[in-house]
Amino acid sequence: MTKLTHLDDAGAARMVDISAKPATRREATAEGFIHVGAEALKAIATASVKKGDVLATARIAGIMAAKRTADLIPLCHPLPIDAVAVDLAIEAGCIRATATVATTHGTGVEMEALTAVSAALLTVYDMAKALDRTMRIDGIRLLRKSGGRSGDFSAS
């Protein structure tokens, strides 16, 4: 079995030492979905939700969350983020959130991309919950990553 990098020899949690890793370009893209009822989806699409523009607010929330991932996930390294893009697309019965995060550093940005998607979707829920309490968030996953010692990854 592969040794888990966030555990020391005694099995205690630790932050991985990345000081010897070279700073290289690293990028990650994640996605997730929130399933929304027709009435709420129409209100979101037409920017007529009383709390404001749901998609614009969710985009900003995702960007902010990517930058604060180390404050939320205990063993994540604080990273200099070079770029964050959060896109929200209305699809049949749902909204798809996609986040791409890039850095030039000694560790990857998978957690930042996943956190950005999660925060964007939670923001949609928060802003539209008065219209639809049955919304469901799912499918949050890493789509692809590039750079670093482990190389490239692309979900099937």
Residue pairs with C-beta under 8 A, 6 or more apart in sequence:
5 16
6 13
6 14
6 15
6 16
6 75
7 13
7 14
8 14
13 74
13 75
14 75
15 75
15 77
16 75
16 77
16 107
18 77
18 106
18 107
19 106
21 106
21 107
21 148
21 149
22 106
23 104
23 105
23 106
24 104
24 105
24 106
24 147
24 148
25 102
25 103
25 104
25 146
25 147
26 102
26 103
26 104
26 105
26 107
26 108
26 109
26 145
26 146
26 147
26 148
27 100
27 101
27 102
27 103
27 109
27 145
27 146
27 147
28 100
28 101
28 108
28 109
28 110
28 112
28 113
28 142
28 144
28 145
28 146
29 98
29 99
29 100
29 101
29 113
29 142
29 143
29 144
29 145
30 98
30 99
30 110
30 113
30 114
30 116
30 117
30 140
30 141
30 142
30 143
31 96
31 97
31 98
31 99
31 117
31 139
31 140
31 141
31 143
32 96
32 97
32 117
32 118
32 120
32 121
32 137
32 138
32 139
32 140
32 141
33 91
33 94
33 95
33 96
33 97
33 121
33 137
33 138
33 139
34 94
34 95
34 97
34 121
34 124
34 125
34 135
34 136
34 137
35 93
35 94
35 135
35 136
35 137
35 138
36 44
36 93
36 94
36 95
36 124
36 128
36 132
36 135
37 131
37 132
37 134
37 135
38 93
39 131
39 132
40 49
40 128
40 131
40 132
40 135
41 90
41 93
41 94
41 95
43 49
43 128
43 131
44 54
44 55
44 90
44 95
44 124
44 128
45 90
47 53
47 54
47 55
49 127
49 128
49 131
50 130
51 57
51 127
51 128
51 130
52 127
54 123
54 124
54 127
54 128
55 88
55 95
55 124
57 123
57 127
58 86
58 88
58 97
58 120
58 121
58 123
58 124
58 127
59 86
59 87
59 88
59 120
61 119
61 120
61 122
61 123
62 84
62 86
62 97
62 99
62 116
62 117
62 119
62 120
62 123
63 84
63 86
63 116
64 119
65 72
65 115
65 116
65 118
65 119
65 120
66 81
66 84
66 86
66 99
66 101
66 109
66 112
66 113
66 115
66 116
67 81
67 84
67 112
68 115
69 76
69 79
69 111
69 112
69 115
70 76
70 77
70 78
70 79
72 115
73 111
73 115
76 111
76 112
77 105
77 107
79 103
79 105
79 107
79 109
79 112
80 103
80 104
80 105
81 101
81 102
81 103
81 109
81 112
82 102
82 103
82 104
83 100
83 101
83 102
84 99
84 100
84 101
84 102
84 112
84 116
85 99
85 100
86 97
86 98
86 99
86 116
86 117
86 120
87 97
87 98
87 99
88 95
88 96
88 97
88 98
88 120
88 124
89 95
89 96
89 98
95 121
95 124
97 116
97 117
97 120
97 121
97 124
98 117
98 143
99 113
99 114
99 116
99 117
99 120
100 113
101 109
101 112
101 113
101 116
102 109
103 109
103 112
107 148
108 145
108 147
108 148
109 145
110 142
110 145
113 142
114 140
114 141
114 142
117 140
118 137
118 140
121 137
121 140
122 137
124 135
125 135
125 137
128 135
129 135
141 155
142 153
142 155
143 154
143 155
144 152
144 153
144 154
144 155
145 152
145 153
146 152
146 153
